[in-house]
Amino acid sequence: MAIVGAGVTGCSCALTLAHAGLRVRVHEAREVASGASGRNGGFALRGGAPPYDVARAQLGAERAAALWRLTERALERLAELAGDAFRRTGSLRLAADDDEATALRAEYEALRADGFEAEWRREPDGRLAGRFHGAIFHPRDGSIHPARWVRGLALRAAEAGANICEHDPVATVDELEAGHVVIATDGYTRGLLEQLDRAVRPTRGQVIVTEPLDAEYFACPHYARYGYEYWQQTEDLRLVLGGFRDSALEDEFTAEEATTPGIQTRLEAFARELLGRAPKITHRWSGIFGVTHDLLPLAGPVPGRAGLWVSCGYSGHGNVLGLACGDLVARAIIEQSPPELAFFDPARAF
């Protein structure tokens, strides 16, 4: 078995395959967690990129609920595997204006109608007061230290018998001699398979991190403006803040790992607005994630290519969905036939 990519997806897939007694080699062009799996905002959320009510309309009520339950189980597994790299904090999805408040309320009503845990907060308080127009609190969500989490997952896979090879780039899947090959590179798929180049659009997310603040102002991950603004505080009280790619949307559809002055300036200005002062910025980074046309992952066998599998395209929700989909693909390879894999059939995009 060969896996391309040692992010959360590749390590999850390798762990399941190795536990089943199969010989697994993971090829990583750089180092474990060197891509977006280790360089993101640290959100561990239920669900996917489409809001729940939108997924309900898109997939049907039964399939949307089953997909949501899949991510709930994956989140619980993440909590078990991640140890102190995970904190159960909940998350807060905020409405930046009245239109977004209407959209959030529709999602909240759909969640509650289908029996999922969620809380409506009409008037967010503290530093959010007067700025936002309602919010959904998801109590089971959490915060992760992404690089620590994925490196720990890689260690578990290695201890189970997987061979993880860093600085081992793969130019084309045709060079790999294995009965099964899994492409697990999310937004870093360019050049590996022509169909993926058309189906998955690499997208850049930029982040800043501040010095430790004098207090905890944000006790959980926050996200607003349909995910174009997101932030949280770490255990040592640093503010991690990302987003604003909609200010240069076409420019941010790129595989170039760089930070840009325009978005970085907007991130710094937003940090000042949230805190009432200009904090010292200690770190900046970007990560590349993959976006699909329907915002759902591609996970499963590649049509017309026996033994070739893919798991990518999480549209910004790879921390939990990557864990889930890597495991689903591995279980399909060992002939356990997980029914949830049908949600993500790559044939819909190829």
Stockholm file with secondary structure:
# STOCKHOLM 1.0

chainA/1-350         MAIVGAGVTGCSCALTLAHAGLRVRVHEAREVASGASGRNGGFALRGGAPPYDVARAQLGAERAAALWRLTERALERLAELAGDAFRRTGSLRLAADDDEATALRAEYEALRADGFEAEWRREPDGRLAGRFHGAIFHPRDGSIHPARWVRGLALRAAEAGANICEHDPVATVDELEAGHVVIATDGYTRGLLEQLDRAVRPTRGQVIVTEPLDAEYFACPHYARYGYEYWQQTEDLRLVLGGFRDSALEDEFTAEEATTPGIQTRLEAFARELLGRAPKITHRWSGIFGVTHDLLPLAGPVPGRAGLWVSCGYSGHGNVLGLACGDLVARAIIEQSPPELAFFDPARAF
#=GR chainA/1-350 SS CEEECCSHHHHHHHHHHHHTTCCCEEECSSCTTCSTTTSSCCEECSSCSSCHHHHHHHHCHHHHHHHHHHHHHHHHHHHHHHGGGEECCCEEEECSSHHHHHHHHHHHHHHHHTTCCCEEESSCCGGGTTTCSCEEEETTCEEECHHHHHHHHHHHHHHTTCEEESSCCCSCGGGCCCSCEEECCTTCCTTTCHHHHHHCEEEEEEEEEEEECSSCCCSSCEEEGGGTEEEEECTTCEEEEEECGGGGHHHHSSCCCCCCHHHHHHHHHHHHHHHTSCCCEEEEEEEEEEECTTSSCEEEECTTCTTEEEEECCTTCHHHHHHHHHHHHHHHHTTCCCGGGGGGCGGGTC
#=GC SS_cons         CEEECCSHHHHHHHHHHHHTTCCCEEECSSCTTCSTTTSSCCEECSSCSSCHHHHHHHHCHHHHHHHHHHHHHHHHHHHHHHGGGEECCCEEEECSSHHHHHHHHHHHHHHHHTTCCCEEESSCCGGGTTTCSCEEEETTCEEECHHHHHHHHHHHHHHTTCEEESSCCCSCGGGCCCSCEEECCTTCCTTTCHHHHHHCEEEEEEEEEEEECSSCCCSSCEEEGGGTEEEEECTTCEEEEEECGGGGHHHHSSCCCCCCHHHHHHHHHHHHHHHTSCCCEEEEEEEEEEECTTSSCEEEECTTCTTEEEEECCTTCHHHHHHHHHHHHHHHHTTCCCGGGGGGCGGGTC
//
